Amino acid sequence: MLGAGFSVGFAAIGAAIGEGYAAGRANEVLSYRPRLAGEILKTMLVGQAVAETAGIFGLVIAMLLLFGPSSGKPLLTAWAYLGAGLSMGLSAIGCGVGSGLPAGGACMGIGRQPAVAGPITTLMLIGAGVSQSTAIYGFLIALLLLFKQLPEAMTFPGLCGLLGAGLAMGFGAIGPGIGEGIAAENAVYQIARNPENTALMTRTMLVGQAVAESTGIYSLVVALLLIFLK
């Protein structure tokens, strides 16, 4: 029960902040570009849908925790379930916020240069998609913890490993998700200022996101080691 609450509760924080940021930027643009209402609204909704993904991941893990079979399992399973909820919930915070940032930048960019709405939207989706990657890592760790076969008895370090895996992946995903979103937001907006450099800015964004992603990968590796610690 506690793991399910952590999973959907923390995930809702990130998704809602990201979606609210996109809506705020959309309203800012519409204050001086009301004729672009249709394009801005479409861009905002698409960006919000991507940010919502992190919240959906949290909801799925919460449903598995609440309604999955628990009878006949050892008491140690509680530690794994708590780790699963923390892994998914915490990892979704950064990814939800990070996915909303490029959506806001896209709305601002289209308001500045409506003629390049297509390239702006495409880059928004790429940047927001990359920002979601660490939430997928958190989802993977949560599933491994949910379905790991546990013995009737385990050493104290083993118990701490189950909980630590969730904490490692959950906290480790917050920074990369937000950092990748910042890179994507600025790339999307700056395309409107200089569309001729779209290819250069796209490459720079992806390289920067790849570097930011590295710490999320470290967290994934450590979480896997903790799960399978003997």
C-alpha positions in Angstrom: 0.0 0.0 0.0 2.8 2.4 0.9 4.7 1.6 -2.3 1.6 2.2 -4.4 1.1 5.6 -2.7 4.7 6.6 -3.3 4.5 5.5 -7.0 1.5 7.4 -8.1 1.9 10.3 -5.6 5.4 11.3 -6.6 4.7 10.6 -10.3 1.7 13.0 -10.2 4.0 15.8 -8.9 6.3 15.7 -11.9 3.7 15.3 -14.5 1.4 18.0 -13.2 4.3 20.6 -12.9 5.4 19.8 -16.4 1.9 20.1 -17.8 1.3 23.3 -15.9 4.5 24.9 -17.2 3.5 24.1 -20.8 0.0 25.7 -20.2 1.6 28.7 -18.6 3.9 29.3 -21.6 1.0 28.8 -24.0 -1.1 31.5 -22.3 1.9 33.8 -22.3 2.1 33.5 -26.1 -1.6 33.9 -26.6 -1.6 37.2 -24.8 0.1 38.7 -27.8 -0.6 36.1 -30.6 -4.3 35.3 -30.2 -4.5 34.4 -33.9 -2.3 31.4 -33.3 -4.6 29.9 -30.8 -5.2 26.7 -32.8 -1.5 26.0 -33.3 -0.5 26.9 -29.8 -3.3 24.8 -28.2 -2.3 21.8 -30.3 1.4 22.1 -29.4 0.5 22.5 -25.7 -1.7 19.4 -25.7 0.8 17.3 -27.5 3.5 18.3 -25.0 1.3 17.8 -22.0 0.5 14.3 -23.3 4.2 13.4 -23.3 4.6 14.8 -19.8 1.6 12.8 -18.7 3.5 9.6 -19.6 5.5 9.7 -16.4 2.3 9.9 -14.3 0.8 6.9 -16.3 3.9 4.8 -15.5 3.4 5.6 -11.8 -0.3 4.7 -12.0 0.5 1.3 -13.7 3.0 0.4 -11.0 0.6 1.5 -8.3 -2.1 -0.8 -9.8 0.2 -3.7 -10.0 1.1 -3.2 -6.3 -2.5 -2.8 -5.2 -4.0 -5.7 -7.2 -1.1 -8.1 -7.8 -1.1 -11.4 -6.0 0.5 -11.2 -2.6 -0.7 -14.4 -0.8 2.0 -17.0 -0.2 4.8 -14.5 -0.6 7.5 -14.0 2.1 7.4 -11.0 4.3 10.5 -9.8 2.6 8.4 -8.9 -0.4 7.3 -5.8 1.4 10.8 -4.3 1.1 10.9 -5.0 -2.6 7.4 -3.5 -3.1 8.4 -0.3 -1.3 11.5 -0.1 -3.4 9.4 -0.5 -6.5 7.1 2.4 -5.6 10.0 4.7 -4.8 11.8 3.8 -8.0 8.9 4.6 -10.2 7.5 7.5 -8.2 10.8 9.4 -7.7 12.0 8.8 -11.3 8.8 10.2 -12.7 9.3 13.6 -10.9 12.3 14.7 -13.1 10.9 13.2 -16.3 7.5 14.8 -15.9 9.0 18.2 -15.3 11.6 17.7 -18.0 9.1 16.7 -20.6 7.0 19.8 -19.9 9.9 22.2 -20.5 10.3 21.7 -24.2 6.5 21.9 -24.6 6.6 25.4 -23.1 9.6 26.3 -25.2 7.8 25.1 -28.4 4.8 27.3 -27.6 7.1 30.3 -27.2 9.0 29.5 -30.3 5.9 29.1 -32.5 4.7 32.5 -31.1 7.9 34.1 -32.2 8.2 32.3 -35.6 5.0 30.6 -36.8 6.5 29.6 -40.1 8.7 27.0 -38.5 6.1 25.4 -36.4 6.7 22.0 -38.0 10.5 21.7 -37.1 9.8 23.2 -33.7 7.2 20.5 -32.9 9.4 17.7 -34.2 12.3 18.8 -32.0 10.0 19.2 -29.1 8.9 15.6 -29.4 12.5 14.4 -29.7 13.7 16.4 -26.7 10.7 15.4 -24.5 11.1 11.8 -25.5 14.7 11.7 -24.4 13.7 13.4 -21.1 11.4 10.4 -20.5 14.1 7.8 -20.7 15.1 7.7 -17.0 11.4 7.2 -16.1 11.6 4.1 -18.3 14.6 3.0 -16.2 12.6 3.6 -13.1 9.8 1.5 -14.5 12.2 -1.3 -15.3 13.6 -1.4 -11.8 10.1 -1.3 -10.4 9.1 -4.3 -12.4 12.2 -6.3 -11.5 11.5 -5.6 -7.8 7.8 -6.5 -8.2 8.6 -9.9 -9.8 11.8 -10.9 -8.1 11.7 -14.3 -6.5 12.6 -13.8 -2.8 13.7 -16.5 -0.3 11.9 -17.0 3.0 14.9 -15.4 4.8 17.4 -12.8 3.7 20.4 -11.0 5.3 20.0 -7.4 6.4 22.2 -6.1 3.6 20.0 -8.0 1.2 16.9 -6.3 2.6 18.6 -2.9 2.4 19.6 -3.7 -1.2 15.9 -4.1 -2.2 15.0 -0.7 -0.8 18.3 0.9 -1.9 17.7 -0.1 -5.5 14.5 1.9 -5.6 16.1 4.9 -3.9 19.1 4.8 -6.2 17.1 4.7 -9.4 14.4 7.0 -8.2 16.6 9.8 -7.0 19.1 9.2 -9.7 16.5 9.9 -12.4 15.4 13.3 -11.1 18.4 15.3 -12.2 18.8 13.8 -15.7 15.1 14.2 -16.5 15.1 17.9 -15.6 18.5 18.6 -17.2 17.5 17.0 -20.5 14.3 19.1 -20.4 16.3 22.3 -20.0 18.5 21.5 -23.0 15.4 20.6 -25.1 13.5 23.8 -24.1 16.3 26.1 -25.1 16.9 24.2 -28.4 13.3 24.3 -29.4 12.9 28.0 -28.6 16.2 29.1 -30.3 15.2 27.4 -33.6 12.6 30.2 -33.9 15.3 32.8 -33.7 17.5 31.2 -36.3 15.9 28.3 -38.3 18.9 28.0 -40.5 20.9 26.4 -37.6 18.3 23.8 -36.8 20.6 20.8 -37.6 23.4 22.3 -35.5 21.2 23.0 -32.5 19.6 19.6 -32.7 23.0 17.9 -32.6 24.1 20.1 -29.7 20.9 19.3 -27.8 21.3 15.6 -28.2 24.9 15.6 -27.2 24.1 17.6 -24.1 21.2 15.3 -23.3 23.4 12.2 -23.7 25.9 13.6 -21.2 23.1 14.5 -18.7 21.7 10.9 -19.2 25.0 9.4 -18.0 24.2 9.8 -14.3 20.8 8.1 -14.8 22.6 5.2 -16.3 25.0 5.0 -13.4 21.9 4.9 -11.1 20.4 2.1 -13.2 23.6 0.0 -13.0 23.8 0.4 -9.2 20.2 -0.4 -8.8 20.6 -3.6 -10.8 23.6 -4.6 -8.7 21.6 -4.0 -5.5 18.7 -6.1 -6.7 20.8 -9.1 -7.5 23.1 -8.7 -4.4 23.5 -12.1 -2.8 
